[in-house]
Amino acid sequence: MYKSCFNITLLLFTFEAIGQVKMEAERQRETKSPDLVKGNNLQVEIGFRKEKLEDQQYLYQQPVATFRYGLFNALELRMELVSQTIRNKISKESQTGLVPVKFGVKAKILPQNNWLPSIGALAQVGVPSLASVDYYTDGLPFEFRMLFGNTITERLKFHYNAGVFWQMKENKHWAYSFSPIFKLSDHFNLFVEEYAFLKRGISAEHYFNGGINYYLNNSFMFDLTAGVGLSDNSSPYFLSAGFSFRLPFTGEKKEPLSIN
């Protein structure tokens, strides 16, 4: 046990040594940042989610994992894995397994210029053959988002997105999201978020959530999020928690071994 604790402590020191700039994770929010993972760095974001879909029907994601690799400083490669269960507590029926694995790219288009936002773009496609039987689909899941960000002060910034999603063209839907992020201290960030999914002929799904991030150091972060649905067609509530870390793949200059 003491050896395990020592190894964990040593690993956390290593994360701090390689992290010269504080990482920014996306998994806890619907809104994605226009910023990229630094070139030749791998960022892993792992989380767990419970969502009430309707009366006595719940969704569990255990876990959802996103792998982000900075190919160079203007492009990021991504892969997303989600193990999911939808369970009805009355009928006892359930669907469980892996949803279509997503592969994608994120690109930085423009940096922020005064009040003009930084701009990025994200495209992801799901592969139905890399899904469990319960979640196999004949369509090809696809999403495209435009990503925007404004840094107002050292302690306040805004991220906002607009995008389109579809599994097949006939069930295409649009989405937007908006999220201010507040830096409370070197270790804590607070965020709130409002987002919606808009489908033709169906009432929109609107959500509001908020959460807190705790940075153990520049390259290791924990997060906790809770949200509620704002419209009749939305899920009543959801809870999420997770952690993220970043590792380099090159011998970049290291900082002293210390935790903030």
ZADO-1210 file (C-alpha; in nm, 4 decimals, padded with zeros to 6 digits):
<atoms>
<atom x="00.0000" y="00.0000" z="00.0000" code="MET" pos="1"/>
<atom x="00.2801" y="00.2430" z="00.0904" code="TYR" pos="2"/>
<atom x="00.4518" y="00.1620" z="-00.2383" code="LYS" pos="3"/>
<atom x="00.1285" y="00.2370" z="-00.4296" code="SER" pos="4"/>
<atom x="00.0871" y="00.5704" z="-00.2527" code="CYS" pos="5"/>
<atom x="00.4494" y="00.6570" z="-00.3327" code="PHE" pos="6"/>
<atom x="00.3988" y="00.5709" z="-00.7012" code="ASN" pos="7"/>
<atom x="00.0827" y="00.7848" z="-00.7213" code="ILE" pos="8"/>
<atom x="00.2638" y="01.0773" z="-00.5551" code="THR" pos="9"/>
<atom x="00.5571" y="01.0402" z="-00.7948" code="LEU" pos="10"/>
<atom x="00.3181" y="01.0338" z="-01.0905" code="LEU" pos="11"/>
<atom x="00.1504" y="01.3570" z="-00.9768" code="LEU" pos="12"/>
<atom x="00.4896" y="01.5256" z="-00.9440" code="PHE" pos="13"/>
<atom x="00.5650" y="01.4104" z="-01.2982" code="THR" pos="14"/>
<atom x="00.2417" y="01.5655" z="-01.4276" code="PHE" pos="15"/>
<atom x="00.3436" y="01.8979" z="-01.2729" code="GLU" pos="16"/>
<atom x="00.6918" y="01.8789" z="-01.4159" code="ALA" pos="17"/>
<atom x="00.5662" y="01.8465" z="-01.7745" code="ILE" pos="18"/>
<atom x="00.2851" y="02.1020" z="-01.7503" code="GLY" pos="19"/>
<atom x="00.4195" y="02.4500" z="-01.8191" code="GLN" pos="20"/>
<atom x="00.0766" y="02.5875" z="-01.9183" code="VAL" pos="21"/>
<atom x="-00.2417" y="02.4950" z="-01.7344" code="LYS" pos="22"/>
<atom x="-00.4458" y="02.2407" z="-01.9284" code="MET" pos="23"/>
<atom x="-00.8076" y="02.2988" z="-02.0266" code="GLU" pos="24"/>
<atom x="-01.0424" y="02.0007" z="-02.0372" code="ALA" pos="25"/>
<atom x="-01.3710" y="01.9845" z="-02.2303" code="GLU" pos="26"/>
<atom x="-01.5446" y="01.6730" z="-02.1005" code="ARG" pos="27"/>
<atom x="-01.7409" y="01.8451" z="-01.8233" code="GLN" pos="28"/>
<atom x="-01.9172" y="02.0878" z="-02.0594" code="ARG" pos="29"/>
<atom x="-02.1181" y="02.0687" z="-02.3811" code="GLU" pos="30"/>
<atom x="-01.9349" y="02.3823" z="-02.4984" code="THR" pos="31"/>
<atom x="-01.5963" y="02.3133" z="-02.6580" code="LYS" pos="32"/>
<atom x="-01.3008" y="02.5500" z="-02.6428" code="SER" pos="33"/>
<atom x="-01.1415" y="02.6857" z="-02.9640" code="PRO" pos="34"/>
<atom x="-00.8009" y="02.6184" z="-02.8035" code="ASP" pos="35"/>
<atom x="-00.6076" y="02.3026" z="-02.8830" code="LEU" pos="36"/>
<atom x="-00.3940" y="02.0573" z="-02.6909" code="VAL" pos="37"/>
<atom x="-00.0310" y="02.1648" z="-02.7353" code="LYS" pos="38"/>
<atom x="00.1595" y="01.9912" z="-03.0154" code="GLY" pos="39"/>
<atom x="00.2997" y="01.6445" z="-02.9290" code="ASN" pos="40"/>
<atom x="00.0944" y="01.6251" z="-02.6084" code="ASN" pos="41"/>
<atom x="-00.1701" y="01.3647" z="-02.5278" code="LEU" pos="42"/>
<atom x="-00.4644" y="01.4716" z="-02.3122" code="GLN" pos="43"/>
<atom x="-00.7002" y="01.2107" z="-02.1656" code="VAL" pos="44"/>
<atom x="-01.0400" y="01.3094" z="-02.0225" code="GLU" pos="45"/>
<atom x="-01.2427" y="01.0443" z="-01.8363" code="ILE" pos="46"/>
<atom x="-01.5816" y="01.0917" z="-01.6740" code="GLY" pos="47"/>
<atom x="-01.8947" y="00.9252" z="-01.5418" code="PHE" pos="48"/>
<atom x="-02.2513" y="01.0493" z="-01.5911" code="ARG" pos="49"/>
<atom x="-02.5974" y="00.9719" z="-01.4585" code="LYS" pos="50"/>
<atom x="-02.8960" y="01.1271" z="-01.6368" code="GLU" pos="51"/>
<atom x="-03.2676" y="01.0888" z="-01.5729" code="LYS" pos="52"/>
<atom x="-03.4287" y="01.0612" z="-01.9172" code="LEU" pos="53"/>
<atom x="-03.7903" y="01.0334" z="-01.8067" code="GLU" pos="54"/>
<atom x="-03.9955" y="00.8717" z="-01.5320" code="ASP" pos="55"/>
<atom x="-03.8005" y="00.5674" z="-01.4041" code="GLN" pos="56"/>
<atom x="-03.5677" y="00.5650" z="-01.7064" code="GLN" pos="57"/>
<atom x="-03.2011" y="00.6502" z="-01.6537" code="TYR" pos="58"/>
<atom x="-02.8866" y="00.6785" z="-01.8623" code="LEU" pos="59"/>
<atom x="-02.5467" y="00.5846" z="-01.7222" code="TYR" pos="60"/>
<atom x="-02.2138" y="00.6479" z="-01.8926" code="GLN" pos="61"/>
<atom x="-01.9412" y="00.4484" z="-01.7231" code="GLN" pos="62"/>
<atom x="-01.7143" y="00.5829" z="-01.8505" code="PRO" pos="63"/>
<atom x="-01.6907" y="00.8326" z="-02.1349" code="VAL" pos="64"/>
<atom x="-01.3285" y="00.8797" z="-02.2390" code="ALA" pos="65"/>
<atom x="-01.1871" y="01.1350" z="-02.4821" code="THR" pos="66"/>
<atom x="-00.8318" y="01.1143" z="-02.6156" code="PHE" pos="67"/>
<atom x="-00.6908" y="01.4362" z="-02.7618" code="ARG" pos="68"/>
<atom x="-00.3514" y="01.4548" z="-02.9322" code="TYR" pos="69"/>
<atom x="-00.1871" y="01.7774" z="-03.0479" code="GLY" pos="70"/>
<atom x="-00.0542" y="01.6874" z="-03.3915" code="LEU" pos="71"/>
<atom x="00.0997" y="02.0318" z="-03.4081" code="PHE" pos="72"/>
<atom x="-00.0036" y="02.3663" z="-03.2676" code="ASN" pos="73"/>
<atom x="-00.2849" y="02.4259" z="-03.5195" code="ALA" pos="74"/>
<atom x="-00.4479" y="02.0809" z="-03.5335" code="LEU" pos="75"/>
<atom x="-00.5735" y="01.8255" z="-03.2832" code="GLU" pos="76"/>
<atom x="-00.6708" y="01.4603" z="-03.3382" code="LEU" pos="77"/>
<atom x="-00.9490" y="01.3135" z="-03.1230" code="ARG" pos="78"/>
<atom x="-01.1131" y="00.9828" z="-03.0320" code="MET" pos="79"/>
<atom x="-01.4143" y="00.9378" z="-02.8061" code="GLU" pos="80"/>
<atom x="-01.5254" y="00.6131" z="-02.6401" code="LEU" pos="81"/>
<atom x="-01.8538" y="00.5863" z="-02.4483" code="VAL" pos="82"/>
<atom x="-01.9730" y="00.2817" z="-02.2549" code="SER" pos="83"/>
<atom x="-02.3428" y="00.3432" z="-02.1929" code="GLN" pos="84"/>
<atom x="-02.6426" y="00.1853" z="-02.0246" code="THR" pos="85"/>
<atom x="-03.0063" y="00.2948" z="-02.0544" code="ILE" pos="86"/>
<atom x="-03.2192" y="00.1252" z="-01.7887" code="ARG" pos="87"/>
<atom x="-03.5929" y="00.1303" z="-01.7212" code="ASN" pos="88"/>
<atom x="-03.6506" y="00.0571" z="-01.3526" code="LYS" pos="89"/>
<atom x="-04.0146" y="-00.0402" z="-01.4069" code="ILE" pos="90"/>
<atom x="-03.9868" y="-00.2804" z="-01.7020" code="SER" pos="91"/>
<atom x="-03.6331" y="-00.3848" z="-01.6007" code="LYS" pos="92"/>
<atom x="-03.5323" y="-00.3561" z="-01.9671" code="GLU" pos="93"/>
<atom x="-03.1916" y="-00.2131" z="-02.0497" code="SER" pos="94"/>
<atom x="-02.9560" y="-00.1353" z="-02.3359" code="GLN" pos="95"/>
<atom x="-02.5880" y="-00.1552" z="-02.2632" code="THR" pos="96"/>
<atom x="-02.2579" y="-00.1464" z="-02.4466" code="GLY" pos="97"/>
<atom x="-02.0353" y="00.0772" z="-02.6526" code="LEU" pos="98"/>
<atom x="-02.1894" y="00.3529" z="-02.8651" code="VAL" pos="99"/>
<atom x="-02.0273" y="00.4208" z="-03.2071" code="PRO" pos="100"/>
<atom x="-01.6668" y="00.5239" z="-03.1489" code="VAL" pos="101"/>
<atom x="-01.6042" y="00.8797" z="-03.2695" code="LYS" pos="102"/>
<atom x="-01.2948" y="01.0046" z="-03.4505" code="PHE" pos="103"/>
<atom x="-01.2385" y="01.3694" z="-03.5227" code="GLY" pos="104"/>
<atom x="-01.0177" y="01.6698" z="-03.5749" code="VAL" pos="105"/>
<atom x="-01.0165" y="02.0170" z="-03.4236" code="LYS" pos="106"/>
<atom x="-00.8436" y="02.3094" z="-03.5934" code="ALA" pos="107"/>
<atom x="-00.7525" y="02.6575" z="-03.4759" code="LYS" pos="108"/>
<atom x="-00.8610" y="02.9110" z="-03.7392" code="ILE" pos="109"/>
<atom x="-00.7907" y="03.2517" z="-03.5823" code="LEU" pos="110"/>
<atom x="-00.6532" y="03.3763" z="-03.2482" code="PRO" pos="111"/>
<atom x="-00.8380" y="03.6401" z="-03.0482" code="GLN" pos="112"/>
<atom x="-00.7793" y="03.9971" z="-03.1683" code="ASN" pos="113"/>
<atom x="-00.8999" y="04.2576" z="-02.9174" code="ASN" pos="114"/>
<atom x="-01.2758" y="04.1971" z="-02.8936" code="TRP" pos="115"/>
<atom x="-01.2853" y="03.9669" z="-03.1953" code="LEU" pos="116"/>
<atom x="-01.3072" y="03.6079" z="-03.0663" code="PRO" pos="117"/>
<atom x="-01.0641" y="03.3256" z="-03.1211" code="SER" pos="118"/>
<atom x="-01.2181" y="03.0801" z="-03.3687" code="ILE" pos="119"/>
<atom x="-01.1855" y="02.7068" z="-03.4123" code="GLY" pos="120"/>
<atom x="-01.3717" y="02.4223" z="-03.5813" code="ALA" pos="121"/>
<atom x="-01.4466" y="02.0661" z="-03.4698" code="LEU" pos="122"/>
<atom x="-01.5633" y="01.7752" z="-03.6873" code="ALA" pos="123"/>
<atom x="-01.6286" y="01.4204" z="-03.5608" code="GLN" pos="124"/>
<atom x="-01.7700" y="01.1078" z="-03.7206" code="VAL" pos="125"/>
<atom x="-01.8930" y="00.7913" z="-03.5481" code="GLY" pos="126"/>
<atom x="-01.8125" y="00.4422" z="-03.6761" code="VAL" pos="127"/>
<atom x="-02.1199" y="00.2139" z="-03.6407" code="PRO" pos="128"/>
<atom x="-01.9126" y="-00.1033" z="-03.6824" code="SER" pos="129"/>
<atom x="-01.7260" y="-00.0064" z="-03.3631" code="LEU" pos="130"/>
<atom x="-02.0421" y="-00.0217" z="-03.1510" code="ALA" pos="131"/>
<atom x="-02.2184" y="-00.2862" z="-02.9452" code="SER" pos="132"/>
<atom x="-02.5281" y="-00.4593" z="-03.0815" code="VAL" pos="133"/>
<atom x="-02.7645" y="-00.2480" z="-02.8681" code="ASP" pos="134"/>
<atom x="-02.6246" y="00.0743" z="-03.0158" code="TYR" pos="135"/>
<atom x="-02.5548" y="-00.0250" z="-03.3740" code="TYR" pos="136"/>
<atom x="-02.7021" y="00.2169" z="-03.6289" code="THR" pos="137"/>
<atom x="-02.7375" y="00.2121" z="-04.0066" code="ASP" pos="138"/>
<atom x="-02.6648" y="00.5837" z="-04.0236" code="GLY" pos="139"/>
<atom x="-02.3279" y="00.7551" z="-03.9907" code="LEU" pos="140"/>
<atom x="-02.3230" y="00.9804" z="-03.6806" code="PRO" pos="141"/>
<atom x="-02.1583" y="01.3132" z="-03.7620" code="PHE" pos="142"/>
<atom x="-02.1140" y="01.6492" z="-03.5919" code="GLU" pos="143"/>
<atom x="-01.9621" y="01.9796" z="-03.6921" code="PHE" pos="144"/>
<atom x="-01.9181" y="02.2769" z="-03.4584" code="ARG" pos="145"/>
<atom x="-01.7827" y="02.6267" z="-03.4915" code="MET" pos="146"/>
<atom x="-01.6016" y="02.7219" z="-03.1710" code="LEU" pos="147"/>
<atom x="-01.5570" y="03.0744" z="-03.0355" code="PHE" pos="148"/>
<atom x="-01.3848" y="03.2172" z="-02.7301" code="GLY" pos="149"/>
<atom x="-01.3258" y="03.5573" z="-02.5696" code="ASN" pos="150"/>
<atom x="-01.0859" y="03.6175" z="-02.2828" code="THR" pos="151"/>
<atom x="-01.2246" y="03.9235" z="-02.1023" code="ILE" pos="152"/>
<atom x="-00.9882" y="03.9422" z="-01.8050" code="THR" pos="153"/>
<atom x="-00.7366" y="03.7135" z="-01.6401" code="GLU" pos="154"/>
<atom x="-01.0244" y="03.5674" z="-01.4361" code="ARG" pos="155"/>
<atom x="-01.3127" y="03.5668" z="-01.6853" code="LEU" pos="156"/>
<atom x="-01.3598" y="03.4165" z="-02.0300" code="LYS" pos="157"/>
<atom x="-01.6493" y="03.3074" z="-02.2495" code="PHE" pos="158"/>
<atom x="-01.6772" y="03.0078" z="-02.4813" code="HIS" pos="159"/>
<atom x="-01.9679" y="02.9630" z="-02.7232" code="TYR" pos="160"/>
<atom x="-02.0463" y="02.7161" z="-03.0039" code="ASN" pos="161"/>
<atom x="-02.2872" y="02.6597" z="-03.2899" code="ALA" pos="162"/>
<atom x="-02.3146" y="02.3290" z="-03.4701" code="GLY" pos="163"/>
<atom x="-02.5063" y="02.0654" z="-03.6599" code="VAL" pos="164"/>
<atom x="-02.5466" y="01.6949" z="-03.5746" code="PHE" pos="165"/>
<atom x="-02.6981" y="01.4003" z="-03.7564" code="TRP" pos="166"/>
<atom x="-02.7128" y="01.0241" z="-03.7652" code="GLN" pos="167"/>
<atom x="-02.8960" y="01.0298" z="-04.0967" code="MET" pos="168"/>
<atom x="-02.9991" y="01.3397" z="-04.2912" code="LYS" pos="169"/>
<atom x="-03.3643" y="01.2998" z="-04.1925" code="GLU" pos="170"/>
<atom x="-03.2865" y="01.3423" z="-03.8212" code="ASN" pos="171"/>
<atom x="-03.0430" y="01.6314" z="-03.8498" code="LYS" pos="172"/>
<atom x="-03.0548" y="01.8817" z="-03.5649" code="HIS" pos="173"/>
<atom x="-02.8831" y="02.2048" z="-03.4705" code="TRP" pos="174"/>
<atom x="-02.7255" y="02.3056" z="-03.1416" code="ALA" pos="175"/>
<atom x="-02.5820" y="02.6072" z="-02.9659" code="TYR" pos="176"/>
<atom x="-02.4073" y="02.6535" z="-02.6328" code="SER" pos="177"/>
<atom x="-02.2710" y="02.9376" z="-02.4206" code="PHE" pos="178"/>
<atom x="-02.0467" y="02.9126" z="-02.1150" code="SER" pos="179"/>
<atom x="-01.8736" y="03.1773" z="-01.8997" code="PRO" pos="180"/>
<atom x="-01.5770" y="03.0462" z="-01.6993" code="ILE" pos="181"/>
<atom x="-01.4557" y="03.2117" z="-01.3791" code="PHE" pos="182"/>
<atom x="-01.1094" y="03.1623" z="-01.2300" code="LYS" pos="183"/>
<atom x="-01.1579" y="03.1597" z="-00.8540" code="LEU" pos="184"/>
<atom x="-00.7943" y="03.0804" z="-00.7668" code="SER" pos="185"/>
<atom x="-00.4918" y="02.8985" z="-00.9070" code="ASP" pos="186"/>
<atom x="-00.6619" y="02.5681" z="-00.8182" code="HIS" pos="187"/>
<atom x="-01.0357" y="02.6327" z="-00.8735" code="PHE" pos="188"/>
<atom x="-01.2436" y="02.7317" z="-01.1759" code="ASN" pos="189"/>
<atom x="-01.6212" y="02.7741" z="-01.1749" code="LEU" pos="190"/>
<atom x="-01.8407" y="02.7581" z="-01.4865" code="PHE" pos="191"/>
<atom x="-02.2065" y="02.7819" z="-01.5821" code="VAL" pos="192"/>
<atom x="-02.3557" y="02.6866" z="-01.9169" code="GLU" pos="193"/>
<atom x="-02.6726" y="02.7049" z="-02.1227" code="GLU" pos="194"/>
<atom x="-02.7197" y="02.4935" z="-02.4348" code="TYR" pos="195"/>
<atom x="-02.9936" y="02.3599" z="-02.6605" code="ALA" pos="196"/>
<atom x="-03.0639" y="02.1032" z="-02.9310" code="PHE" pos="197"/>
<atom x="-03.3038" y="02.2228" z="-03.2015" code="LEU" pos="198"/>
<atom x="-03.4923" y="01.9758" z="-03.4231" code="LYS" pos="199"/>
<atom x="-03.7422" y="02.0522" z="-03.6973" code="ARG" pos="200"/>
<atom x="-04.0992" y="01.9666" z="-03.5941" code="GLY" pos="201"/>
<atom x="-03.9984" y="01.8830" z="-03.2348" code="ILE" pos="202"/>
<atom x="-03.9779" y="02.1057" z="-02.9296" code="SER" pos="203"/>
<atom x="-03.6238" y="02.2180" z="-02.8497" code="ALA" pos="204"/>
<atom x="-03.4250" y="02.0661" z="-02.5640" code="GLU" pos="205"/>
<atom x="-03.2822" y="02.3383" z="-02.3386" code="HIS" pos="206"/>
<atom x="-03.0394" y="02.2739" z="-02.0510" code="TYR" pos="207"/>
<atom x="-02.8607" y="02.4695" z="-01.7813" code="PHE" pos="208"/>
<atom x="-02.5702" y="02.3351" z="-01.5817" code="ASN" pos="209"/>
<atom x="-02.2812" y="02.4435" z="-01.3681" code="GLY" pos="210"/>
<atom x="-01.9748" y="02.2934" z="-01.2119" code="GLY" pos="211"/>
<atom x="-01.6354" y="02.3317" z="-01.0572" code="ILE" pos="212"/>
<atom x="-01.2863" y="02.2281" z="-01.1657" code="ASN" pos="213"/>
<atom x="-01.0067" y="02.1544" z="-00.9209" code="TYR" pos="214"/>
<atom x="-00.6494" y="02.1630" z="-01.0528" code="TYR" pos="215"/>
<atom x="-00.4167" y="01.9448" z="-00.8532" code="LEU" pos="216"/>
<atom x="-00.1454" y="02.0924" z="-01.0748" code="ASN" pos="217"/>
<atom x="-00.1188" y="02.2287" z="-01.4294" code="ASN" pos="218"/>
<atom x="-00.1622" y="01.8848" z="-01.5879" code="SER" pos="219"/>
<atom x="-00.4116" y="01.7049" z="-01.3633" code="PHE" pos="220"/>
<atom x="-00.7690" y="01.8203" z="-01.3025" code="MET" pos="221"/>
<atom x="-01.0846" y="01.6901" z="-01.1312" code="PHE" pos="222"/>
<atom x="-01.4349" y="01.8123" z="-01.2218" code="ASP" pos="223"/>
<atom x="-01.7899" y="01.7938" z="-01.0865" code="LEU" pos="224"/>
<atom x="-02.1015" y="01.9038" z="-01.2791" code="THR" pos="225"/>
<atom x="-02.4789" y="01.9097" z="-01.2254" code="ALA" pos="226"/>
<atom x="-02.7482" y="02.0228" z="-01.4671" code="GLY" pos="227"/>
<atom x="-03.1228" y="02.0424" z="-01.5253" code="VAL" pos="228"/>
<atom x="-03.3525" y="02.0477" z="-01.8260" code="GLY" pos="229"/>
<atom x="-03.5355" y="02.3747" z="-01.8956" code="LEU" pos="230"/>
<atom x="-03.8011" y="02.2520" z="-02.1396" code="SER" pos="231"/>
<atom x="-04.0660" y="01.9794" z="-02.1477" code="ASP" pos="232"/>
<atom x="-03.8653" y="01.7808" z="-02.4026" code="ASN" pos="233"/>
<atom x="-03.5452" y="01.7841" z="-02.1940" code="SER" pos="234"/>
<atom x="-03.4088" y="01.5309" z="-01.9475" code="SER" pos="235"/>
<atom x="-03.5029" y="01.6394" z="-01.5912" code="PRO" pos="236"/>
<atom x="-03.1467" y="01.6347" z="-01.4522" code="TYR" pos="237"/>
<atom x="-02.7962" y="01.4913" z="-01.4828" code="PHE" pos="238"/>
<atom x="-02.4839" y="01.4554" z="-01.2681" code="LEU" pos="239"/>
<atom x="-02.1279" y="01.4100" z="-01.3879" code="SER" pos="240"/>
<atom x="-01.7799" y="01.3738" z="-01.2395" code="ALA" pos="241"/>
<atom x="-01.4396" y="01.2971" z="-01.3828" code="GLY" pos="242"/>
<atom x="-01.0731" y="01.3751" z="-01.4170" code="PHE" pos="243"/>
<atom x="-00.8303" y="01.4756" z="-01.6921" code="SER" pos="244"/>
<atom x="-00.4556" y="01.4622" z="-01.7373" code="PHE" pos="245"/>
<atom x="-00.1937" y="01.5540" z="-01.9968" code="ARG" pos="246"/>
<atom x="00.1319" y="01.3858" z="-02.1026" code="LEU" pos="247"/>
<atom x="00.4018" y="01.4942" z="-02.3515" code="PRO" pos="248"/>
<atom x="00.5465" y="01.2759" z="-02.6275" code="PHE" pos="249"/>
<atom x="00.8702" y="01.4730" z="-02.6728" code="THR" pos="250"/>
<atom x="01.1540" y="01.5786" z="-02.4513" code="GLY" pos="251"/>
<atom x="01.0305" y="01.9318" z="-02.3928" code="GLU" pos="252"/>
<atom x="01.1838" y="02.1468" z="-02.1221" code="LYS" pos="253"/>
<atom x="01.0576" y="02.0554" z="-01.7756" code="LYS" pos="254"/>
<atom x="00.9724" y="02.2743" z="-01.4811" code="GLU" pos="255"/>
<atom x="01.0970" y="02.2085" z="-01.1260" code="PRO" pos="256"/>
<atom x="00.9264" y="01.9150" z="-00.9564" code="LEU" pos="257"/>
<atom x="00.6752" y="02.0945" z="-00.7380" code="SER" pos="258"/>
<atom x="00.3031" y="02.1096" z="-00.6819" code="ILE" pos="259"/>
<atom x="00.1351" y="02.4509" z="-00.6809" code="ASN" pos="260"/>
</atoms>
